[in-house]
Amino acid sequence: MILIHCPYCDEKRPEIEFANAGQAHVARPLDPSSQSDEEWEAYLFIRANPRGRHHERWRHVHGCGRFFNAVRDTVTDKFETTYKAGEPRR
Amino acid sequence: MSGYRLENGGRVDRSRPVEFSFDGHSYQGFAGDTLASALLANGISLFGRSFKYHRPRGIMAAGSEEPNALISVDRGAGRFTPNLRATSVEIHAGLSAFSQNRWPSLKRDFGAINDRLGMFFPAGFYNKTFMWPRSFWEKLYEPAIRKMAGLGDAPTQEDPDIYASTYAHCDLLIVGAGPAGIDAALEAMGSNKRIFLIDEQDELGGGALADPALWPWLERSRKALIDAPNVTILTRTTAFGYYHDNFIGAVQRLTDHMPDNSDSPREKLWRIRAGEVVLAQGAIERPLVFDGNDTPGVMLSSAAKVFANRYGVAVGKSVALMTAHDSGWHDVFALAKAGVVIKAIIDVRTDVSSALLDEANRLGINVHLNHSVTGVNGRHRVTSIQICNNDDYVGARIDCDTLLMAGGWTPSVHLWSHSKGSLAWRDDIGAYVPDQPNENARCVGACSGGWDFGSGVIIDVLPTPKDQSRIKAFVDFQNDVTAKDIKLAVREGFRSIEHIKRYTTNGMATDQGKTSNLNGLQIASTALAKPVTDIGLTSFRPPYTPQTFGAFAGHAKGALFQPTRTTNIDGWAAENGAVFELVAQWRRARYFPKMGEDMHAAVNRECVAVRSSVGIFDASTLGKIEVVGPDAAEFLNRMYTNPWKALEPGRCRYGLLLKEDGFITDDGVSARLAPDRFHLTTTTGGAARVLNMMEDYLQTEWPDLDVWLTSTTEQYAVIALQGPNARKLLEPLVEGIDLSADAFPHMAIREGTICGIPTRLFRVSFTGELGFEINVPTAYGRALWERLMAEGAKFDITPYGTEAMHVLRAEKGFIIVGQDTDGTITPFDAGLDWAVGKKKPDFVGKRSMARPDIVAPGRKQLVGLLTNDPNVVLEEGAQIVADPRQPIPMTMIGHVTSSYWSETLGRSIAFALVAGGHEMMGSTLHIPMPGKTHEAKVSGMVFYDAEGARLHV
């Protein structure tokens, strides 16, 4: 069971306290109505599936409840880093 | 020597005889014996029948790697454990053990015919043979194969034992308490580290238990470790898996070694998080591969030493050794000193050290260098062996009752591999050893490839003059895989060891190839003429040895499998005969049958009562979220399809929630209490999902909004009073709220008190009748309910359950998200476009409502269905076709989502999702059901009081 560092609690906690929330840094367009069908499709459905470094959102759902971002290696399952929502991509 | 028990030696307590039974016969052993050692002491050599060929099998090893001697232990009703290794079962008074996979008896086994037919069972036999006819597989082939080929019987009764589980944290976890593990613990003991030392056996010592010279050291070390306050010792504990971040799973066996069943836990699951892990799992001796190497009486030489030195048991009365490694020589020297007759040492090598030769000479043991065993005589026990010279194949026969094998050593890298530590091949020992760690871990002792019992050669199959295709030289003893099978797999084109493994099943038995993997690799390597490192290595996966389901389930079974959520009113419902159903994790009253009523009758009565007078319903399970803050209205405006900003305090609104893809995910009536405060309700099952979704948008998309979300689901008991008499019943009990139609219209909320209890009183209706939903602090729920029941007696107040609630709402055309929608339904599909704010520039899901597929024609749309025969109630889920005369398979254009008998209307009603349904009003559709195809007309969804006259009173 992986230990995940919550950047809000600043503690490493077991993964059962957390829930994965999909790919990180997929921002909702500010004006969805101006999006073309292709742009909107890309926002809704098209996600990366990298082998290696992957930016993900996690929620400390059974803890502080905050969403945060993480970089996890999809091969080794190791977390490289976690950081608060809104901080720049690492 | 009396029988096979040596006069002296061993760690068994000869002053404590123990009676036990095997296959119904009574035997005696000593305290400290395993089932294997005690039966060997009684001269038993036959322990089981092999998996595929039903060949007689005896003991091969002395530890948990034993592949042959799988037995079942019966501890009484529900306490039957199959597939235990006789070498790991401690005997106790009354132990009742049985052999497996034989019929009618171990000695006369009908299935042994498979052995005579062995030439017809090559690798991949099942895959090749039972292909045709296809339909025979499920009914004939598979059940027959399962009956013939197998392990022990699965228990059939519920397990009455208790299984505990716990978490533990330590700085240093040492797995394996042999000399290397003990040394690691002694070394760290002086620090202030919290140390866990765990071992699968019943006492510390590992290999030292078979070496009497080490016993004084062992006893000193054991005392020191027990006295150390920072050392926790867990024996009878198997570390079965090594997971991320130094998380180790271990099962401690607490009571199986005791004579009586008890109420205390049978096993305990330990989940241990360790700062550092030291693996000291030792090494496993490798069998040699030759014809007849599975005959009872053929075993590992190290095992014979364990049986002699630890248990005081001679594995035979005349013993020969076939070896490729110095360690075999040392083992038989130890046996000779313990009083076992050694007939011969046969070594495949031409050169061995003069020290070994001298010692053999001194002990009077015949030595045959450059020789191999080519055959074993005897069926239930070795009677003699054939040997021959490796160069000229000149042979000889040696009479003996036991043949030991010493094929070298395989480091136990199982847990290391679980942790994703890398391995390196070492040619000198012909084995993989730990290389680079992936966790904070290291290997010590024999499992790191370091040992002091000499060297040897690695040999895939012993030389033989016999036709290689006609001999039975076993590699995987538990799965009956021979050298021939692996060679066949290579001939048929398999190249990777992963494929060879799956085709031959080598290493796929319950022992995960502890004694077979490396021999299999060597044979494949030779057959492919490639180095071992070029053909790959199969993965080790948890568990290290088989563990019980009970240990993993722990307390999470029966009522504790998952929590059942109950409302404050649940106790009243139970006392008043409610029939319950689970909705999400909530236990909800489904209906309240009176004497003699079935569900149909009860639901009809409850529905009529609501329509004619007043019904009372426990709606406490509704999800509730308090939305507070200056931007609360703006936030809801962005989340829901409806406009919220103009909603006045004191008013309610039906809210429809989409996901960003435009599909309905939840709905509910919500109220504005103040400009900056809303009381949201969600579906019973959707509460957590909706809160998570709202938090997501609030935290990550719109962090600038000043809004707070709080789950209040469990803060309120909610009682729905529905029916024409609801106001009359309520009026005298409420203070501070004017209940008149003008002052308190439909879809309004007021705060006041009821029976002195503070309340948020909603005037809302999910039934189409005049209705109220009374929210009070949860603890008052039942008291208020009982008061309403008492005051409502004059109106013949009727409690109703979820079933009647479903009928009443369907009569009014109200949908249930998740029943009438399936995650692909838009507001337009559901006929809820009226709930979508057309002027809003944006809300979650708005852009998706213009997606090409969502505006395309032919989408499934929600409609009403009225059967031509009003007495027919369609099956929910039934498929719908346009033309019942079309050939099968018919084109299905939709399905029934809700269907009920409406007592109020005197006929059945239904909702259905039908492709293009909105354009089909009045047309006839066909619903094939068992026995008959029914006709129904497409209709609107509101079947009762379409103008809402009953609501606005």
Interface residues (C-beta under 8 A of the other chain):
Chain A: M1 I2 L3 A19 A21 A27 R28 D31 P32 S33 Q35 D37 W40 E41 L44 R57 R59 V61 G65 R66 F67 T76 D77 A85 G86
Chain B: Y243 H244 D245 F247 R271 R273 K420 N438 E660 D661 N692 E695 D696 Q699 T700 E701 P703 P841 D842 K846 R847 S848 R851 P852
